[in-house]
């Protein structure tokens, strides 16, 4: 009975839509308005069902979640020195985040513009990491080759300082702390570029974009590894 009633309503709406609505009579206008509401109600129900099915059966990918990232860069127009402060908040635990930021031999697999990264110090010596990459600056790709010393405070902080490379100087730290239900990864750095990049007004925004991309990539890798970790 319910199906036949819905069929008659749908047929009436379809027939009404095929007529010439030149007469502005109240009954015809009400009928047309009812049919329009009826058709849209069915469409909304169909969209709601489709959305529910998608949220139930399609797996959510980690890289679809854009993590909260902030970066602030101050660059002196006189000396060219760059001060960087950035952080990313990741819904994870300290051990997983620490494992990613200290995975020096695999950083190039997920950090943008980094072509190579590997530990070059011997066991028992202070950790030194060689990194090679490039930065695009004013439509020119500038190669970078750097060696950093890493002083680790386990599960808390990494202080780094430049040992060798083709920039003037660079030092700073990575710091982990609990934040809400996750971890805040903070990056602080001071850099003296030397001659590797000319100074132009507004270039701080370009550096901020690069730093935000780096922090987002690290956060996404942490999420990916968290999903691979077996639950107890």
C-alpha positions as CSV (number, residue, x, y, z in Angstrom):
1,X,0.0,0.0,0.0
2,X,2.8,2.4,0.9
3,X,4.8,1.6,-2.3
4,X,1.7,2.2,-4.5
5,X,1.0,5.5,-2.8
6,X,4.6,6.7,-3.3
7,X,4.4,5.6,-7.0
8,X,1.2,7.6,-7.5
9,X,2.8,10.6,-5.9
10,X,5.9,10.3,-8.0
11,X,3.8,9.9,-11.2
12,X,1.7,12.9,-10.3
13,X,4.8,15.0,-9.7
14,X,6.3,13.9,-13.0
15,X,3.1,14.6,-14.9
16,X,2.8,18.0,-13.3
17,X,6.3,18.8,-14.3
18,X,5.5,18.1,-17.9
19,X,2.5,20.5,-18.0
20,X,2.6,24.1,-19.1
21,X,2.6,26.2,-15.9
22,X,1.4,29.4,-17.6
23,X,-1.6,29.8,-15.3
24,X,-0.6,31.2,-12.0
25,X,-3.4,29.6,-10.1
26,X,-2.9,29.0,-6.4
27,X,-3.7,25.2,-6.6
28,X,-1.2,24.7,-9.4
29,X,1.5,26.7,-7.6
30,X,0.9,24.7,-4.4
31,X,1.0,21.4,-6.3
32,X,4.3,22.4,-8.0
33,X,5.8,23.5,-4.7
34,X,4.8,20.2,-3.1
35,X,6.3,18.2,-6.0
36,X,9.5,20.1,-5.8
37,X,9.8,19.5,-2.0
38,X,8.9,15.8,-2.5
39,X,11.6,15.3,-5.2
40,X,14.3,17.1,-3.1
41,X,13.4,15.1,0.0
42,X,14.1,11.9,-1.9
43,X,17.4,13.3,-3.2
44,X,18.5,14.3,0.3
45,X,17.7,10.9,1.7
46,X,19.7,9.3,-1.1
47,X,22.7,11.6,-0.4
48,X,22.5,10.9,3.3
49,X,22.5,7.2,2.8
50,X,25.4,7.4,0.3
51,X,27.4,9.6,2.8
52,X,26.7,7.1,5.6
53,X,27.9,4.2,3.5
54,X,31.1,6.0,2.5
55,X,31.9,6.8,6.1
56,X,31.3,3.2,7.2
57,X,33.1,1.3,4.4
58,X,35.8,3.6,3.0
59,X,39.1,3.5,5.0
60,X,40.4,6.8,6.1
61,X,43.9,7.6,4.9
62,X,46.4,9.2,7.3
63,X,47.6,11.7,4.6
64,X,44.0,13.0,4.2
65,X,44.2,14.5,7.7
66,X,46.0,17.9,7.6
67,X,47.7,18.3,10.9
68,X,47.8,21.7,12.7
69,X,51.1,23.3,11.7
70,X,52.5,26.7,12.6
71,X,55.7,28.3,11.4
72,X,57.1,31.8,12.1
73,X,60.3,33.1,10.3
74,X,62.1,36.3,11.0
75,X,64.9,37.3,8.6
76,X,67.2,40.2,9.0
77,X,67.5,42.4,5.9
78,X,70.9,43.5,7.1
79,X,72.7,40.3,8.0
80,X,70.4,37.8,6.3
81,X,70.2,35.6,9.4
82,X,67.1,33.5,9.8
83,X,65.3,32.7,13.0
84,X,62.7,29.8,12.8
85,X,60.0,28.7,15.2
86,X,57.6,26.0,14.2
87,X,55.5,23.2,15.6
88,X,53.1,20.5,14.6
89,X,50.5,18.7,16.8
90,X,50.2,15.0,16.1
91,X,47.6,12.6,17.7
92,X,50.3,10.0,18.7
93,X,52.6,9.0,21.6
94,X,56.1,10.2,22.5
95,X,57.9,6.9,21.5
96,X,56.4,6.9,18.0
97,X,57.3,10.6,17.4
98,X,60.8,10.1,18.8
99,X,61.4,7.1,16.6
100,X,60.6,9.1,13.5
101,X,62.6,12.3,14.2
102,X,65.7,10.2,15.1
103,X,65.4,7.9,12.1
104,X,68.2,9.8,10.4
105,X,68.9,7.2,7.8
106,X,65.4,7.4,6.4
107,X,64.6,11.1,6.7
108,X,65.0,11.6,2.9
109,X,62.1,9.1,2.3
110,X,59.5,11.6,3.6
111,X,61.1,15.0,4.2
112,X,60.6,17.3,1.1
113,X,63.6,18.5,-0.8
114,X,65.9,16.1,1.1
115,X,67.7,13.7,-1.3
116,X,70.0,11.9,1.2
117,X,70.4,11.5,4.9
118,X,72.7,9.1,6.8
119,X,74.6,8.8,10.0
120,X,78.4,9.2,9.3
121,X,79.8,8.9,12.8
122,X,81.1,5.7,14.3
123,X,79.4,3.9,17.2
124,X,80.3,5.4,20.5
125,X,81.1,8.8,18.9
126,X,78.8,11.8,19.1
127,X,76.1,11.3,16.4
128,X,76.8,13.2,13.2
129,X,74.4,13.1,10.2
130,X,75.2,14.0,6.6
131,X,72.3,15.5,4.6
132,X,72.1,16.5,1.0
133,X,69.2,18.2,-0.8
134,X,68.2,21.3,-2.6
135,X,66.2,24.5,-2.2
136,X,64.4,26.4,-5.0
137,X,65.1,30.1,-4.7
138,X,64.0,32.7,-7.2
139,X,63.6,29.9,-9.8
140,X,67.1,28.5,-9.2
141,X,67.7,25.1,-7.5
142,X,70.5,25.6,-4.9
143,X,72.2,22.4,-3.8
144,X,72.8,21.9,-0.1
145,X,75.3,19.6,1.6
146,X,75.4,19.7,5.4
147,X,76.8,17.7,8.4
148,X,75.1,18.1,11.7
149,X,76.0,17.0,15.2
150,X,73.0,15.6,17.1
151,X,73.0,15.7,20.9
152,X,70.0,13.7,22.1
153,X,68.1,13.8,25.3
154,X,66.1,10.6,24.9
155,X,62.3,11.0,24.2
156,X,62.6,14.7,24.8
157,X,65.0,16.8,22.8
158,X,67.6,16.9,20.0
159,X,70.0,19.7,19.9
160,X,71.8,20.1,16.5
161,X,74.6,22.2,15.3
162,X,76.4,22.5,11.9
163,X,79.7,20.8,11.7
164,X,80.4,21.3,7.9
165,X,78.5,22.4,4.9
166,X,77.9,25.1,2.2
167,X,76.0,27.6,4.4
168,X,77.4,29.9,7.0
169,X,76.0,28.3,10.2
170,X,72.9,26.6,11.6
171,X,71.9,25.4,15.0
172,X,68.8,24.7,17.0
173,X,66.7,21.9,18.5
174,X,63.8,19.5,18.1
175,X,61.6,19.2,21.2
176,X,58.8,16.8,22.1
177,X,56.1,17.4,24.7
178,X,52.6,16.0,25.4
179,X,49.8,18.3,24.2
180,X,46.2,17.4,24.8
181,X,45.8,13.8,23.5
182,X,48.9,13.9,21.4
183,X,52.4,15.2,21.0
184,X,53.6,18.7,20.0
185,X,56.8,18.6,18.0
186,X,58.6,21.9,18.2
187,X,61.4,23.0,15.9
188,X,63.6,26.0,16.7
189,X,66.6,27.0,14.5
190,X,68.9,29.9,13.8
191,X,70.6,30.0,10.4
192,X,73.3,32.1,8.8
193,X,72.7,31.4,5.1
194,X,75.9,32.9,3.8
195,X,75.7,33.4,0.1
196,X,73.4,30.5,-0.7
197,X,70.3,32.7,-1.0
198,X,69.9,36.4,-1.9
199,X,67.8,38.5,0.4
200,X,64.6,39.9,-1.0
201,X,61.7,41.6,0.7
202,X,59.0,39.1,1.8
203,X,61.2,36.0,1.5
204,X,60.3,35.0,5.0
205,X,56.9,33.8,3.7
206,X,58.7,31.5,1.3
207,X,60.8,30.0,4.1
208,X,57.7,29.6,6.3
209,X,56.0,27.6,3.5
210,X,59.0,25.3,3.3
211,X,59.1,24.8,7.0
212,X,55.4,24.1,7.2
213,X,55.7,21.5,4.4
214,X,58.5,19.8,6.3
215,X,56.6,19.7,9.6
216,X,53.5,18.4,7.9
217,X,55.5,15.6,6.2
218,X,57.1,14.6,9.5
219,X,53.7,14.6,11.2
220,X,52.2,12.4,8.4
221,X,55.0,9.9,8.7
222,X,54.4,9.7,12.4
223,X,50.7,9.0,11.8
224,X,51.6,6.3,9.2
225,X,53.9,4.5,11.5
226,X,51.4,4.7,14.3
227,X,48.9,2.9,12.2
228,X,51.4,0.1,11.5
229,X,52.1,-0.4,15.2
230,X,50.2,-3.4,16.6
231,X,47.7,-2.6,19.3
232,X,48.2,-4.4,22.6
